[in-house]
Amino acid sequence: MYEVMPAPPLARSRPQPAGDLPASTPLPAAPDEAFDRLARLAQAQLHVPMALVTFVSVEEQVAPGGVGIRPEVQESRRFDLRESFCQTVVRSGMPMAWEDVRKVLELAEVVEAADGVVAYAGSPVRGADGRVAGAVCAVDKVARSWTDEELMLLDDLAAAASSELSLRQVLEERRQVTRSLQDAMVAPVVSPRGLEVRVLSTPLADSDPVGGDWCDVVVPDRRGLPVGPEGSVVPAVLVLGDVMGHDARAAGAMGQLRAMVRTTAWSFPHDGPAAVLDRVDRAMAGLGLQTMATCVVARVERSATGRRRLRWSSAGHLPPLLLHPGGTAELLLRPGGVPLGVMPSVERHEHVVDLPEGAGVLLYSDGLVERRDRSISDSLHDLERSATERSGQPLSDLLDGLVHDLAGDGDDDGRVPDDVAALVVRVTA
């Protein structure tokens, strides 16, 4: 049922006490096609010059949906509270309708600020928590009687706006929770002594900001002579993996698998990368972790004479990219092996290259190079070329530049066609 009068107390330019109006609006002051569509329906069906979908806070009124708006606010979609009739709907939590607002004493200041508004009808828009956040309203410049059918239509449009707002809020809450869970599963990556390490993680466009990609740097347990083959000290183990999928389930499997690899690499410092992958693969089978993932484990070794080498093993992952001190980049094309979770008993192999001072290594997920319109071979050559051209850049800029060159700028939030994880390390001493 619509209330006619008196109007609830109005907000002025100063903030109102808590509980009067929301502290902030649930959506920004910008045009929104979904709400613009509802405003156009209201205008067409109610035959009014202006219709709005508004959200009101203690600071302002915004109208992501609107038609017939005066030119100076058409783009900004921001209204001063002094001209807001919708705040009466928000504060009362009830539909409001007036045939002639000029006759309502309580609305005198709003009438003066909102020049030209005579008839008003608004129905509340509620968020996911059930609280009124705004209104769908119809405005006329002449006095008019609102019919029951018109007011019912306004209620229906407000219900549609409420559903749209609630869905967005629920999805955003889900994204935040999932991101928090993933962040909690991923420990900070540090740069071991003598190495500079940078990592990058870019979420998938049009999806939850989570996925199955991860990267890690593990400094093994140094108690009891933690050395590698041929007496080489192991300062760092580099890991990059990719669990199949782009959802919360993939993120959960990623968390378990990352913990397995991390714990194994730390606990067994004598194991080479192939042995680490073998232990993890057998643990996945024994613990019933039913997932499939590609993974590369690479170990930076330093001999007693100071010579550094990279020793790595791949479980079906893309080849590492060696960054030579002279500025050229080279794909380390070696047999890639079988992904984790497929054949736990498969024999895995290791490969070794020298890492002189100034050299670097890039590990990356398939999201950086796989494209529907290009072969993987062409994309890998693009990666070599781009890394060579950007070889003199700081590592963070190098990673950002590679994503820009190979994956594009992404959407408005910087999300690219596939989630990307990358880890780059450079020998500094």
Number of C-alpha atoms within 10 A of each C-alpha: 12 15 14 14 14 10 19 14 13 20 23 16 12 9 14 16 11 9 9 17 23 21 16 15 19 18 17 15 20 15 17 16 12 14 23 19 15 23 29 19 17 28 22 13 11 21 14 18 14 23 30 27 31 32 30 29 22 22 20 22 25 29 31 25 26 27 22 15 16 10 9 9 12 16 13 15 22 19 18 14 24 19 21 23 26 28 30 24 28 29 22 17 18 18 25 25 26 23 18 17 21 18 12 15 12 16 21 13 14 20 21 13 14 17 10 12 21 19 21 26 26 31 31 33 31 23 21 16 10 10 13 23 29 34 35 33 30 26 25 21 15 13 15 13 12 15 10 11 10 17 22 14 17 27 21 15 24 26 18 17 26 23 16 17 20 19 14 16 17 14 12 13 12 15 17 15 12 20 18 13 16 20 13 11 16 16 12 10 14 15 15 15 12 13 18 16 21 19 22 16 17 23 23 22 17 12 15 18 20 27 30 27 31 26 25 21 25 21 19 21 17 14 8 7 11 19 22 20 13 8 13 19 21 24 22 23 25 26 24 24 32 30 25 18 18 20 16 20 16 20 25 19 21 27 21 14 26 26 16 18 22 21 15 19 30 19 15 15 24 19 18 24 25 22 20 24 26 20 18 24 25 17 16 21 16 10 8 10 14 10 18 20 23 23 31 28 28 26 24 25 24 20 16 10 7 12 13 23 18 19 22 22 27 29 25 17 25 24 21 20 21 25 24 19 17 11 14 17 25 18 17 15 10 14 17 19 18 19 23 27 20 16 13 19 10 14 11 18 17 17 15 15 13 14 23 17 16 16 20 24 24 23 25 30 27 19 22 25 24 19 16 6 7 10 11 15 11 13 17 19 15 16 22 19 16 20 25 17 16 18 19 13 12 10 20 14 13 19 24 14 18 22 24 15 15 18 20 15 15 17 12 8 10 12 20 22 20 23 24 25 26 26 25 23 24 24 19 13 12
